């Protein structure tokens, strides 16, 4: 069971109100959830403390057991002061590291070009 932290929409037409919920990723957006960990009201004033309320301790727990936050929830968590990093599956090679590997062979790239050897 893959668990995600995402928004569930409530409210009327043109008056959205969201709950931050922990739910199974296969359940419907507004369907069954495991736990409600906060709310987000996009229509409230930006300085209003009723705009965003998240139980950070519970979110930290769910992140520690492997829950994946949605992109929107990740930005809301960042606003509330919690640093969340999604791990990307693509490893990009670091150019500095590859240059250091060539020097570790005992021959620097500058020496190879000055001697006339091909890499």
C-alpha positions as CSV (number, residue, x, y, z in Angstrom):
1,X,0.0,0.0,0.0
2,X,1.5,3.3,-1.1
3,X,0.6,6.1,1.2
4,X,0.4,9.7,0.0
5,X,-0.1,13.1,1.7
6,X,-2.4,15.1,-0.5
7,X,-5.3,17.6,-0.6
8,X,-9.0,16.6,-0.3
9,X,-11.4,19.2,-1.6
10,X,-14.3,20.4,0.4
11,X,-16.5,23.5,0.2
12,X,-19.0,24.7,-2.3
13,X,-18.7,25.6,-6.0
14,X,-16.2,28.5,-6.4
15,X,-15.5,28.4,-2.6
16,X,-12.8,25.7,-2.2
17,X,-11.5,24.5,1.1
18,X,-9.0,21.7,1.4
19,X,-8.0,19.1,4.0
20,X,-4.5,17.8,4.1
21,X,-5.0,14.1,4.4
22,X,-2.9,10.9,4.5
23,X,-4.5,8.4,2.2
24,X,-3.8,5.3,0.1
25,X,-2.7,6.5,-3.3
26,X,-5.3,4.3,-5.0
27,X,-8.3,5.8,-3.2
28,X,-10.4,8.7,-4.7
29,X,-9.4,12.3,-4.1
30,X,-12.2,13.0,-1.7
31,X,-12.6,9.3,-0.7
32,X,-11.5,7.4,2.3
33,X,-8.4,8.7,4.1
34,X,-6.2,7.3,6.9
35,X,-5.7,10.6,8.9
36,X,-6.5,14.3,8.5
37,X,-3.3,16.2,9.3
38,X,-4.4,19.7,8.5
39,X,-6.3,22.1,6.4
40,X,-5.7,24.8,3.7
41,X,-8.1,27.7,2.9
42,X,-6.9,29.5,-0.3
43,X,-9.6,32.2,0.0
44,X,-8.4,33.4,3.4
45,X,-6.1,36.4,3.7
46,X,-2.4,35.6,3.3
47,X,-1.7,36.9,6.8
48,X,-4.7,35.1,8.4
49,X,-3.6,32.2,10.6
50,X,-6.7,30.3,9.5
51,X,-5.3,30.0,5.9
52,X,-3.0,27.0,6.7
53,X,-2.8,24.7,9.7
54,X,-0.7,21.5,9.6
55,X,0.2,19.1,12.4
56,X,3.9,19.0,11.6
57,X,4.6,16.2,14.1
58,X,2.2,13.8,12.4
59,X,3.5,14.8,8.9
60,X,7.0,14.1,10.0
61,X,5.9,10.7,11.2
62,X,4.1,9.8,8.0
63,X,7.2,11.0,5.9
64,X,9.4,8.9,8.1
65,X,7.4,5.7,7.3
66,X,7.5,6.4,3.6
67,X,4.5,8.6,2.7
68,X,5.0,10.6,-0.5
69,X,3.7,14.2,-0.5
70,X,2.0,15.6,-3.6
71,X,3.7,18.6,-5.2
72,X,1.1,21.0,-3.8
73,X,1.4,19.6,-0.3
74,X,5.2,19.7,-0.6
75,X,5.0,23.5,-1.3
76,X,2.6,24.0,1.6
77,X,4.9,22.1,3.9
78,X,7.8,24.3,2.8
79,X,5.7,27.4,3.6
80,X,5.0,26.1,7.1
81,X,8.7,25.5,7.7
82,X,9.2,21.8,7.0
83,X,11.9,20.9,4.5
84,X,10.8,18.0,2.3
85,X,13.0,16.5,-0.4
86,X,11.6,14.2,-3.0
87,X,14.2,11.7,-4.2
88,X,14.4,11.6,-8.0
89,X,15.1,8.2,-9.5
90,X,17.4,9.7,-12.1
91,X,21.1,10.0,-11.2
92,X,22.9,12.7,-13.0
93,X,26.6,12.4,-13.2
94,X,28.6,15.2,-11.6
95,X,31.2,16.6,-13.9
96,X,33.6,17.5,-11.1
97,X,33.4,13.9,-9.9
98,X,34.2,12.5,-13.4
99,X,37.1,14.9,-13.7
100,X,38.5,13.7,-10.4
101,X,38.1,10.1,-11.6
102,X,40.3,10.8,-14.6
103,X,43.0,12.3,-12.4
104,X,42.8,9.3,-10.1
105,X,44.1,7.2,-13.0
106,X,47.4,9.0,-12.7
107,X,47.1,11.1,-15.9
108,X,45.4,14.4,-15.9
109,X,43.3,15.5,-18.9
110,X,45.7,18.3,-19.7
111,X,48.6,15.9,-19.8
112,X,46.8,13.6,-22.2
113,X,46.1,16.5,-24.7
114,X,49.6,17.9,-24.4
115,X,51.2,14.4,-25.2
116,X,48.7,13.9,-28.1
117,X,47.1,10.8,-26.8
118,X,43.4,10.3,-27.5
119,X,41.0,9.7,-24.7
